[in-house]
Amino acid sequence: MALAFDEMNGLGGGLRPAYQELSRWLEETPPDALEYRRHEAELLFRRIGITFAVYGESEAQERLIPFDVIPRILSTREWAILEKGLRQRVRALNMFLRDVYHGRDILRAGIVPDDLIFQNPVFRPEMNGQDVPHDVYIHIAGIDIVRVDAENFIVLEDNARTPSGVSYMLENREIMMRLFPDLFARHRVAPVERYPDELLSALRSVAPHAASSEPTVALMTPGVYNSAYYEHSFLADKLGIELVEGRDLIVKNDEVFMRTTEGLKRVDVIYRRVDDDFLDPLTFRPDSALGVPGLMSAYAAGNITLANAVGTGISDDKAIYSYMPDIVKFYLAEEPILKNVETWRCREPKDLSYVLDHLGELVVKEVHGSGGYGMLIGPAATKATIEAFRDKLKREPEGFIAQPTLALSTCPTYTASGLAPRHVDLRPFVLTGRDRTTIVPGGLTRVALKEGSLVVNSSQGGGTKDTWILDE
Amino acid sequence: MLSRTAENLYWLARYVERAEYLARTIDATLRVTALPAAYIGKTNEWDSALLTAGVSTSFYQAYQEANEQNVVEYLSFAPNNPSSIRNCIEAARLNARSVRTALTSEMWDTINGAWIELQEAWCKGTSSREELARFLRFVQEASLRFDGSAYRTMLRNDAYWFSRLGLHLERADNTARILDVKYHVLLPEEEHVGGPLDYYQWTSILRSVSAMTAYHWVYRETLKPWLIADLLILNDMMPRSLASCYGNLVRNLDQIGVAYGRQGPAQRHARGIRNRLEHSNMDDIFQHGVHEFIQEFIADNARLGEIITKQYLI
């Protein structure tokens, strides 16, 4: 594996401009002052209750995501490229979804194979031919970006279903500003605080045509035991909208209402953080206690906007991902600004045999996996794990893709033995409303805290950093 | 507001109030049982504590004997006692988490902070009397902080009124339960024989509703059982009296009624109880029988809880 690009020091060629002031500050600040504020930050997180649940761990039911106090910095120039690339990508994703559920030009053109769509468990036949309000499918996208050198940003994954993490973007900034006012005084950091307002206006803008000019928006959560519950309550609070569970909603005459202390109240837009499968027990999983019976029929009648739309999973599927450069070109007739990671589709025999021959150097992912679960990182895996994966791959090749092990960029990170480089990624959030797309300058930087580790997922020991977009 | 949000706020307040009441009950019982037998007679005060907490039946399914160790354990920490202090705080926090958006940050901070600290207390356990005392004080202070932060920081809207309903309904229930268990020492003036045994029972009652000092300020008298009954049932000045709780319940229900432009069975039922309390005097109540009066009240109060639930919370 190549030497990783360090965002502060480049490849050893000296301090990069965006980090100059931070570096000076780090030199002036005694280590115990950093330790003290790191501790303060942890107390604040616990006190505020910014926790998440890790599935499958009973005793550690609510955990903190470790927060690293050293910010990750991108220059305005870098951000401008990223932003342009993100807009392009999300636009293409939206057009792809509209097409897949309507005319299917892209299938007829032979760009994406039919069976990848129709035999895909996240494809929703219920959405065939159904219009969604204002043709917006992905109102909130979280695109995972990594960089491998000074020039290139690469998309690792598109999250078009119910991406989470934006509360950390906002809370990390709040806590940094509280703990490091001196550091902020020496930088001009682009603010992220308008995200909730942008989100609310995006959501209101996509209300069904028939809704009143003051549409009612609600945020739907699976409930307190969901791993991202904190974020749901945080966002509902910031947006000033009701945080509803399935049992708070009822459908009558294809209209959606919430049960309030004053009787039923009409709802126009649901920002749902519940997966498709659990939305409506009449349409999807009949055993779902989280959903609302009849919701899909209200949706079909055009009386409610669901954000994101139902069926967006087909666009962030890891198998579809490998076609993204072609998808961008097909709909926009533009070259993709953000690159894809080279991807082998194990469903194709040629790719599979390459993957089987190179398991020790590749990262193998489940097509439908997320959260860093069920993936193989070849260079870090034991022989036994690799062999187990080999069997899985042979049994069900269409369930997997493989990618080269990227040398993710590193950022200085506070560790038990002082500052040390650790690998990071970035998840910016892209909001799409009726007439415009907004990206708040920043995002969630996730950092793999273990030395050498490339897994940044919070469920696997990753932490977070505040992300600064800075005038150089 | 969402019915579920109102329900969570209502129960959040109830659980915090109940936790505080349990802490007071344990505290008062510890004091009275520390007296020489000659001062308190042969009654088992730990049994009374279980009765006032309403968990006597479930306790005896788990334990043989009601002694200090067993009862303190059961009322404070027992995971299998749904209304142990521990479970009240757990339930309060769970409710708070479900309605974070309706709480002010100060309220959340109090309840979450109490929960975090109590987690530590549970892990360590309270092996000494001193630790137990500290624990009980902590619970009472957490409740005060919670109540105070609600009072000082919440918007005066339905969220606030529903949380007040929970608080006063629970408080009325708690006061009534003490009276229900101790009614036999609260005799009217003419029947009173006044042994030393009863004196410490009376102080214990007053302590469990933190009314020792209040009693003296109100009556400027030595402890008289009929005055204690008056203080806890009819005296409007006493925040834990049934009359005061019902004044508050009626007021908060009225505010909800005005805000929503609609009165309902909850408003009518609460007003009925309040009127009965307003038009009673202790002589009538003694004549009628304190025990009967209290039992009727407990049933009426529980009925109000059901009506509120039906009218607003589901």
HADDOCK unambig.tbl for C-alpha pairs under 7 A between the chains (distance, minus, plus):
assign (segid A and resid 47 and name CA) (segid B and resid 109 and name CA) 6.50 0.50 0.50
assign (segid A and resid 47 and name CA) (segid B and resid 112 and name CA) 6.92 0.50 0.50
assign (segid A and resid 47 and name CA) (segid B and resid 113 and name CA) 6.52 0.50 0.50
assign (segid A and resid 48 and name CA) (segid B and resid 109 and name CA) 6.79 0.50 0.50
assign (segid A and resid 224 and name CA) (segid B and resid 97 and name CA) 6.95 0.50 0.50
assign (segid A and resid 224 and name CA) (segid B and resid 98 and name CA) 6.02 0.50 0.50
assign (segid A and resid 233 and name CA) (segid B and resid 100 and name CA) 6.41 0.50 0.50
assign (segid A and resid 233 and name CA) (segid B and resid 101 and name CA) 6.09 0.50 0.50
assign (segid A and resid 236 and name CA) (segid B and resid 101 and name CA) 6.88 0.50 0.50
assign (segid A and resid 237 and name CA) (segid B and resid 101 and name CA) 4.95 0.50 0.50
assign (segid A and resid 259 and name CA) (segid B and resid 2 and name CA) 5.80 0.50 0.50
assign (segid A and resid 259 and name CA) (segid B and resid 3 and name CA) 5.89 0.50 0.50
assign (segid A and resid 260 and name CA) (segid B and resid 1 and name CA) 5.12 0.50 0.50
assign (segid A and resid 260 and name CA) (segid B and resid 2 and name CA) 3.96 0.50 0.50
assign (segid A and resid 260 and name CA) (segid B and resid 3 and name CA) 4.50 0.50 0.50
assign (segid A and resid 261 and name CA) (segid B and resid 1 and name CA) 5.75 0.50 0.50
assign (segid A and resid 261 and name CA) (segid B and resid 2 and name CA) 5.99 0.50 0.50
assign (segid A and resid 261 and name CA) (segid B and resid 3 and name CA) 4.82 0.50 0.50
assign (segid A and resid 261 and name CA) (segid B and resid 312 and name CA) 4.75 0.50 0.50
assign (segid A and resid 261 and name CA) (segid B and resid 313 and name CA) 6.49 0.50 0.50
assign (segid A and resid 262 and name CA) (segid B and resid 260 and name CA) 6.59 0.50 0.50
